[in-house]
Amino acid sequence: MTTEVRASHILVKTEEEAKSLYEEIKNGASFAELAEKKSLCPSGQNGGDLGFFGKGMMVKPFEEAAFALEVGELSQPVQTQFGWHLIELTGKN
């Protein structure tokens, strides 16, 4: 059973921007480069990397989306009280 995941994310204000970035990444754009340029979260400076986290450490919609992904998979836009996220799973423990 997965107890921790490692994820990167891009945080933006609107669903439209998240959908646009999702398409860019699906078409070959670098997730890390877009995170550095577009993310409103300080983690953007590190390509969006949030490191490893367990259940209960992130807001529920974000956590549920992250734990549902397979390593290397990109989420559809996920809304939280902070805005819209794209989540890329980079590891599982």
C-alpha positions in Angstrom: 0.0 0.0 0.0 1.2 3.5 -0.9 1.9 5.5 2.2 3.6 8.5 0.5 3.8 10.0 -2.9 6.1 12.5 -4.5 4.5 15.0 -6.7 5.2 18.2 -8.6 2.5 20.7 -9.3 1.6 23.9 -11.2 -0.8 26.3 -9.5 -2.7 28.8 -11.5 -5.8 31.0 -10.9 -8.2 29.8 -13.6 -9.4 26.5 -14.9 -8.9 27.8 -18.5 -5.2 28.4 -17.8 -4.8 25.0 -16.2 -6.5 23.4 -19.2 -4.2 25.3 -21.6 -1.1 24.2 -19.6 -2.4 20.6 -19.5 -2.5 20.6 -23.3 0.9 22.1 -23.6 2.4 19.4 -21.4 0.5 16.6 -23.2 2.0 18.0 -26.5 5.6 17.8 -25.2 6.2 20.9 -23.2 8.4 20.5 -20.0 6.3 20.3 -16.8 9.2 21.7 -14.8 9.8 24.6 -17.2 6.2 25.6 -17.2 6.1 25.3 -13.4 9.0 27.7 -13.1 7.3 30.2 -15.5 3.7 29.9 -14.6 3.1 28.5 -11.1 1.9 30.8 -8.4 3.3 28.4 -5.7 6.9 29.0 -4.4 7.6 25.3 -5.4 7.6 26.5 -9.0 11.2 27.6 -8.5 12.0 23.9 -8.1 10.1 22.8 -11.1 7.0 22.4 -9.0 8.5 19.7 -6.8 6.7 19.2 -3.5 8.8 16.3 -2.3 7.2 13.3 -0.6 4.0 13.6 1.4 1.6 11.3 3.2 -2.2 11.4 3.5 -3.5 14.2 5.6 -0.7 16.6 4.6 -2.4 18.3 1.6 -5.9 19.6 1.1 -8.3 16.8 0.3 -9.0 17.3 -3.5 -5.2 17.6 -4.1 -4.4 14.6 -2.0 -7.1 12.4 -3.7 -5.9 13.4 -7.1 -2.2 12.8 -6.3 -2.7 9.4 -4.7 -4.9 8.3 -7.7 -2.1 8.9 -10.2 0.6 6.4 -11.4 4.2 7.5 -11.5 4.8 9.7 -14.5 1.1 10.5 -14.9 -0.3 14.0 -15.2 -3.7 14.9 -13.6 -6.5 16.8 -15.2 -6.9 20.2 -13.6 -7.8 19.9 -9.9 -9.5 22.8 -8.0 -8.7 23.6 -4.4 -9.2 26.8 -2.3 -5.8 27.9 -3.6 -6.7 27.8 -7.3 -6.2 25.2 -10.0 -3.5 22.6 -10.0 -1.9 20.3 -12.5 -0.2 17.4 -10.6 2.5 15.2 -11.9 3.3 12.1 -9.8 7.1 11.5 -9.6 7.3 8.8 -7.0 5.6 6.4 -4.5 6.7 4.8 -1.3 
